[in-house]
Amino acid sequence: MSTENIKVIVRCRPLNKREISFNAQNIITINSNAGQVIVNSPDKTKTQNDTPEEHFQQIFTFDKVFGTQSMNIDLFNQSFKSVVQAVTQGYNACIFTYGQTGCGKTFTMTGEQSNVGYIVNSFDCIFDYISTLPNSVQIVLKASYIEIHNEKIKDLVTNLNDLSVNESKELGIYVGNLSEHLCYTKTDLQIVRQDGYKTEIQLQHA
Ligand SMILES: Nc1ncnc2c1ncn2[C@@H]1O[C@H](COP(=O)(O)OP(=O)(O)OP(=O)(O)O)[C@@H](O)[C@H]1O
């Protein structure tokens, strides 16, 4: 992987039921070692002699790619863990999940009970780290949960809407009136997540 501060990871999901029902064809192959996603021409009658190579097959290279059989824990161990560990060493970090609807963002972030996503894996990682520290070290862990939608910031725990982005010498850039929740255990962190998640789901169905 590159040593750049920004890394781009691609995950390809399997065809879903709808795609299978109309005999959709998977035109993506991946080369994990090279970090490549290969988009093949859907028209198998075309050969490299018929069309310029770039039309026949397009290759995109990323810091890391994961195939349809990958598990959330594979993504975590091979990509996200180092980001979370960097936080425990005092760095700021962000994991940004992006993609069209139905591509697997929630599957990757939240996952399922037997295949938990990077949110729970990150919580485990943070508390595993804390458990290695001597009792003399005091850790203060605070959590907030926001949604940014149509340029508006909402606190998903308190339901306060339209929060402002501010800047000060002491705090740098921060969100005004954002609630922060002290978390002493993994359960405390999970409660903040669950409270915020409930609001998020309510908003999606409103
Ligand atoms: N890697 C994967 N392996 C197996 N199933 C997957 C994978 N990724 C996504 N899915 C399935 O595809 C469906 C859509 O995934 P998901 O809800 O995570 O998409 P999303 O990107 O969060 O969509 P939206 O933006 O609409 O919320 C779900 O049923 C999910 O279980």
The ligand as an ORCA input file, in Angstrom:
! r2SCAN-3c Opt
* xyz 0 1
  N     -20.085     -7.436      0.134
  C     -21.353     -7.878      0.202
  N     -21.614     -9.204      0.310
  C     -22.895     -9.651      0.390
  N     -23.989     -8.850      0.357
  C     -23.775     -7.542      0.252
  C     -22.459     -6.975      0.176
  N     -22.564     -5.634      0.079
  C     -23.888     -5.379      0.107
  N     -24.610     -6.505      0.202
  C     -26.077     -6.573      0.242
  O     -26.579     -5.645     -0.717
  C     -27.704     -4.947     -0.199
  C     -27.460     -3.439     -0.234
  O     -26.359     -3.131      0.631
  P     -26.355     -1.864      1.598
  O     -27.689     -1.681      2.261
  O     -25.177     -2.004      2.486
  O     -26.135     -0.697      0.549
  P     -25.947      0.876      0.825
  O     -24.783      1.283      0.003
  O     -25.856      1.145      2.290
  O     -27.292      1.452      0.222
  P     -28.061      2.851      0.529
  O     -27.156      3.964      0.067
  O     -29.281      2.732     -0.308
  O     -28.343      2.881      2.004
  C     -27.948     -5.480      1.206
  O     -28.966     -6.475      1.149
  C     -26.626     -6.103      1.596
  O     -26.800     -7.170      2.508
*
